[in-house]
Amino acid sequence: MANVAFIGLGVMGYPMAGHLAHAGHNVTVYNRTRAKAERWVDQHGGRLAATPARAAAGAEIVFSCVGDDPDLRAVTVGPSGAFETMSRGTIYVDHTTASAQLARELAADAATRGISFLDAPVSGGQSGAENGVLTVMVGGDAQAFERAKPLIAHFARAVTLMGPAGSGQLTKMVNQICVSAVAQGLAEAISFGLRAGLDMKLALDAIAQGAATSWFLQNRGKTMIDGKFDFGFAVDWMRKDLRITIAEASASGTDVTMTKLIDGFFAEVQQLGGGRQDISALIRRLRTA
Ligand SMILES: NC(=O)c1ccc[n+]([C@@H]2O[C@H](COP(=O)([O-])OP(=O)(O)OC[C@H]3O[C@@H](n4cnc5c(N)ncnc54)[C@H](OP(=O)(O)O)[C@@H]3O)[C@@H](O)[C@H]2O)c1
């Protein structure tokens, strides 16, 4: 069993860290809002640390799942960040969805300290984290990946090494381009069918076995028709991910016209008050038009 640290006990990190404790690892947690870390320790045992640096001291592998680039920077290389106390030969696994540029920067900084940094964003949402069935896309060194993989597997069903530092984040961007397009396509299809007077639940059942099917159609189609948007991945988070994706596309000279358009639609949903609703709320702008 390993000594590990987990930084960031949010919607995703809390259950992910819980799976590591449940598997028998010695987990030390840090969370900016201390009450969440206290609740986690009450529930799972383990230890609570007052800073990322204290949590990381003595850990063989340090995990994090925080919000955005500045948050990841703060908990790694900021004052009392984890890198301060990590020893040579240890591994930092970051599950935040952040930029590939920051992943490369942190991997280079970590290397000067003898630490391996893996960028390992996830997909599968809150239920994937709670049920331990996330998809994890990893960038970084192959040897560090092989050491970290059995631990990541406690909360994932697919863990793939994609290439050097930043490749995990780039793969997550590919994922988000696909997911936004599928969500927008479904929103337009449902809105079109409803206006045409179709029984749209029947229509979704009719097409669900054909070429139009998707995870999104099967899991969110009918709730979109019912106007229920209170589960899954929030519009605010998707806008953050698309900002990162569009910046990466701009740096590499890739045409992401459709992604930019859908990002604008997500902005409209935020203006309708839907920032904390899940991304199937894309249909709101069509149904209120
Ligand atoms: N939710 C999903 O369905 C989902 C799916 C895939 C990927 N993700 C990605 O996973 C990451 C986490 O998402 P989440 O839903 O778990 O978010 P969340 O519930 O808002 O949790 C964010 C966590 O990061 C901590 N944090 C934020 N800024 C920090 C800072 N500057 N210093 C220290 N700690 C900080 C928060 O601490 P406090 O408790 O003090 O706020 C909290 O523990 C994001 O990058 C998100 O895009 C989320």
The ligand as an SDF file (V2000), in Angstrom:
LIG
                    3D

 48 52  0  0  0  0  0  0  0  0999 V2000
  -17.6100   17.9530  -12.4930 N   0  0  0  0  0  0  0  0  0  0  0  0
  -17.4630   17.2240  -13.5990 C   0  0  0  0  0  0  0  0  0  0  0  0
  -18.4100   16.5900  -14.0830 O   0  0  0  0  0  0  0  0  0  0  0  0
  -16.1000   17.1360  -14.2620 C   0  0  0  0  0  0  0  0  0  0  0  0
  -15.9070   16.1710  -15.2550 C   0  0  0  0  0  0  0  0  0  0  0  0
  -14.6620   16.0720  -15.8640 C   0  0  0  0  0  0  0  0  0  0  0  0
  -13.6490   16.9500  -15.5120 C   0  0  0  0  0  0  0  0  0  0  0  0
  -13.8680   17.8950  -14.5400 N   0  0  0  0  0  0  0  0  0  0  0  0
  -12.7510   18.8050  -14.1970 C   0  0  0  0  0  0  0  0  0  0  0  0
  -12.2620   18.4170  -12.9210 O   0  0  0  0  0  0  0  0  0  0  0  0
  -11.8130   19.5930  -12.2300 C   0  0  0  0  0  0  0  0  0  0  0  0
  -12.5490   19.6870  -10.9020 C   0  0  0  0  0  0  0  0  0  0  0  0
  -13.9400   19.7290  -11.1330 O   0  0  0  0  0  0  0  0  0  0  0  0
  -15.0000   19.6190   -9.9320 P   0  0  0  0  0  0  0  0  0  0  0  0
  -16.3240   19.4510  -10.5770 O   0  0  0  0  0  0  0  0  0  0  0  0
  -14.5280   18.6420   -8.9260 O   0  0  0  0  0  0  0  0  0  0  0  0
  -14.8850   21.0970   -9.3410 O   0  0  0  0  0  0  0  0  0  0  0  0
  -15.2820   21.6400   -7.8970 P   0  0  0  0  0  0  0  0  0  0  0  0
  -16.3480   20.8120   -7.2720 O   0  0  0  0  0  0  0  0  0  0  0  0
  -15.5070   23.1120   -8.0470 O   0  0  0  0  0  0  0  0  0  0  0  0
  -13.9470   21.4020   -7.0450 O   0  0  0  0  0  0  0  0  0  0  0  0
  -12.7760   22.1260   -7.2960 C   0  0  0  0  0  0  0  0  0  0  0  0
  -11.7980   21.8080   -6.1990 C   0  0  0  0  0  0  0  0  0  0  0  0
  -10.5920   22.5540   -6.4120 O   0  0  0  0  0  0  0  0  0  0  0  0
  -10.3220   23.3390   -5.2440 C   0  0  0  0  0  0  0  0  0  0  0  0
   -9.6620   24.5890   -5.6510 N   0  0  0  0  0  0  0  0  0  0  0  0
  -10.0840   25.4400   -6.6180 C   0  0  0  0  0  0  0  0  0  0  0  0
   -9.2330   26.4690   -6.7140 N   0  0  0  0  0  0  0  0  0  0  0  0
   -8.2630   26.2620   -5.8140 C   0  0  0  0  0  0  0  0  0  0  0  0
   -7.1030   26.9730   -5.4320 C   0  0  0  0  0  0  0  0  0  0  0  0
   -6.7660   28.1250   -6.0550 N   0  0  0  0  0  0  0  0  0  0  0  0
   -6.3470   26.4850   -4.4410 N   0  0  0  0  0  0  0  0  0  0  0  0
   -6.6720   25.3160   -3.8350 C   0  0  0  0  0  0  0  0  0  0  0  0
   -7.7560   24.5910   -4.1290 N   0  0  0  0  0  0  0  0  0  0  0  0
   -8.5500   25.0660   -5.1080 C   0  0  0  0  0  0  0  0  0  0  0  0
  -11.6630   23.5610   -4.5920 C   0  0  0  0  0  0  0  0  0  0  0  0
  -11.5200   23.9060   -3.2340 O   0  0  0  0  0  0  0  0  0  0  0  0
  -12.7510   24.5190   -2.4090 P   0  0  0  0  0  0  0  0  0  0  0  0
  -13.4760   23.3350   -1.8350 O   0  0  0  0  0  0  0  0  0  0  0  0
  -12.1300   25.3710   -1.3790 O   0  0  0  0  0  0  0  0  0  0  0  0
  -13.5920   25.3100   -3.3930 O   0  0  0  0  0  0  0  0  0  0  0  0
  -12.2970   22.1860   -4.8070 C   0  0  0  0  0  0  0  0  0  0  0  0
  -11.7730   21.2480   -3.8930 O   0  0  0  0  0  0  0  0  0  0  0  0
  -12.0650   20.7840  -13.1720 C   0  0  0  0  0  0  0  0  0  0  0  0
  -10.8970   21.0690  -13.8760 O   0  0  0  0  0  0  0  0  0  0  0  0
  -13.1520   20.2600  -14.0900 C   0  0  0  0  0  0  0  0  0  0  0  0
  -13.1330   20.8980  -15.3530 O   0  0  0  0  0  0  0  0  0  0  0  0
  -15.0680   18.0040  -13.9100 C   0  0  0  0  0  0  0  0  0  0  0  0
  1  2  1  0
  2  3  2  0
  2  4  1  0
  4  5  1  0
  4 48  2  0
  5  6  2  0
  6  7  1  0
  7  8  2  0
  8  9  1  0
  8 48  1  0
  9 10  1  0
  9 46  1  0
 10 11  1  0
 11 12  1  0
 11 44  1  0
 12 13  1  0
 13 14  1  0
 14 15  2  0
 14 16  1  0
 14 17  1  0
 17 18  1  0
 18 19  2  0
 18 20  1  0
 18 21  1  0
 21 22  1  0
 22 23  1  0
 23 24  1  0
 23 42  1  0
 24 25  1  0
 25 26  1  0
 25 36  1  0
 26 27  1  0
 26 35  1  0
 27 28  2  0
 28 29  1  0
 29 30  1  0
 29 35  2  0
 30 31  1  0
 30 32  2  0
 32 33  1  0
 33 34  2  0
 34 35  1  0
 36 37  1  0
 36 42  1  0
 37 38  1  0
 38 39  2  0
 38 40  1  0
 38 41  1  0
 42 43  1  0
 44 45  1  0
 44 46  1  0
 46 47  1  0
M  CHG  2   8   1  16  -1
M  END
$$$$
